[in-house]
Amino acid sequence: MSRPRSQLALAAVALILGLLVVVQLRAQAGGSTLANLSSQDLTTLIANLNTRNDELRSEVAKLQAEEQQLTEQAATGQTSIGQLTTDLAQTRAWAGLSAVSGPGIRITVAGALPGTAVEDVLNELRNAGAEAIAVGGVRVVPGVVVAGQPGALSLVNTPLDDPFEIDAVGSSETLTGSLTRAGGIVQQLAATFPDAQLTVTPIDQLIVPPTDRQLVPAHGSPAL
Amino acid sequence: MSGALARLRGIPSWQVTLGLALLTLGFLVAAQLRSEPQRVQYTTQERPPLVETANQLQQQQDDLGTQIVQLRSRIQSLEEGGQGNAQVVRALNDQLQAARIAAGLTALKGTGLVLQFQDSILPVPAGGNQADYLVDASDLRTTIDELWLAGAEAIAVNGERVVPTTAILDIGGSILVNSAYLAPPYQIAAIGPADLLDRLNARASWVDYLKNRVDPVQLRLGYYEGSDITVPAYAGAVNLRYGQPAPAPSASAGP
């Protein structure tokens, strides 16, 4: 084999090698595996992404308006107390540090079912846009988990009564529809736990109380 | 012996290089084939545009999230430099900062744990359900709940912070957290006490979960403990559309 031919062969191998290394690294970096989803799942995913992106765009617009107002106030030496107070009230309510009132639904849960099933209901409520949730009168925030075996449920180490209530603030129509649709969580649980009964009631005006938990972490500090 | 050596010396160096390169190539091809997830591959004609749309939307979502985090940080600086009654402004800013930390709008760093979940690489036996061999949304929800119960104070999955409105859902064989599409491996970062892993492993319900779900199909679960665990800020909307802040039961209720 002449020298140029050998170099050509080496170059070809090096090219393929390089491509494979990149493909492998990308795959390991957890790159998109969207190619593995069915068309139906992709359509659901796209609908989800569209909804979320719309929400994010309004949030960006809201924050941009807020930034502009603050910049103007700073330039004219005005006070920003009004803006601070509004921000504080919104953030505290959303985080669970203060009470939230509004329309929503009440779910009465009776009979034996495990804590994970109640957690599935909470997950479904969040997915349907619930803005504040309480279980047995206790605000659900990160760290508050319904746990335990059927008949012995607890919430933050406090036993839950049977029956108990889940209150959720949000669009009563959307929340009810999402829970009670054919094949929805209420039907699924009825099939899996025939002894349990979930009743969903739309409510015009609910009040979900604030949490009494310490939500500022003791083991972490703000990272810049 | 000397004959063999002489023959070896006789091999041109480019052949040796080529040989080595081909060997590496072989390894990489094997690694690539092995690392291909067992998740089903579909091939229909309408899919490429859908995949492209989903990728673009996910990219937009990432950009919007980055924009939100940057805007929040600039607003915070502006608010901290706010004028007016200095004492009132300072008090409000302190409360606001505490509320932002409580809401998950601030990135945190501290002691804790990262759990990494990956699909099983066991061959699915005849009559077995392939879905059982993949990590699904309920695995992530169970793990996150167990981490909370073990004392975790802040959690993120593949960079998506778990906040009061976080839902974790299955879409086909994949998982959505905060409506963001996550690809395996799933890394659950939790800030909490330094012995969070011991506390987790001491929980009977976690041990049951490992015994009944993780071990039988050999989902791959890895741990990292450290004092340098970070969880990013929530990069989504903080918005009450239906609800509104209601008066606190007592004026002194602080964060």
Interface residues (C-beta under 8 A of the other chain):
Chain A: R3 S6 Q7 A9 L10 V13 A14 I16 L17 L20 V21 V23 Q24 A27 Q28 G30 G31 S32 T33 L34 A35 N36 L37 S38 S39 Q40 D41 L42 T43 T44 L45 I46 N48 L49 N50 T51 R52 N53 E55 L56 R57 S58 E59 V60 K62 L63 Q64 E66 E67 L70 T71 Q73 A74 G77 Q78 T79 S80 I81 Q83 L84 T85 D87 L88 A89 Q90 T91 R92 A93 W94 A95 G96 L97 S98 A99 V100 S101 G102 P103 G104 T116 E119 D120 N123 E124 R126 N127 G129 A130 E131 A132 I133 V140 V141 P142 G143 V144 V145 A147 V169 G170 S171 I207 V208 P209 P210 L215 V216 P217 A218 H219 G220 S221 P222 A223 L224
Chain B: P12 W14 Q15 T17 L18 A21 L22 T24 L25 L28 V29 A31 Q32 S35 E36 P37 R39 V40 Q41 Y42 T44 E46 R47 L50 V51 T53 A54 N55 L57 Q58 Q60 Q61 L64 G65 Q67 I68 L71 R72 R74 I75 L78 E79 G81 G82 Q83 G84 N85 V88 V89 L92 N93 Q95 L96 A98 A99 R100 I101 A102 A103 G104 L105 T106 A107 L108 K109 G110 T111 G112 S138 R141 T142 D145 W148 L149 A152 E153 A154 I155 N158 V162 V163 P164 T165 T166 A167 I168 L169 I171 G172 G173 S174 L176 N178 S179 A180 Y181 A183 P184 P185 I191 G192 P193 A194 S205 I229 T230 V231 G236 A237 V238 N239 L240 R241 Y242 G243 Q244 P245 A246 P247 A248 P249 A253 P255
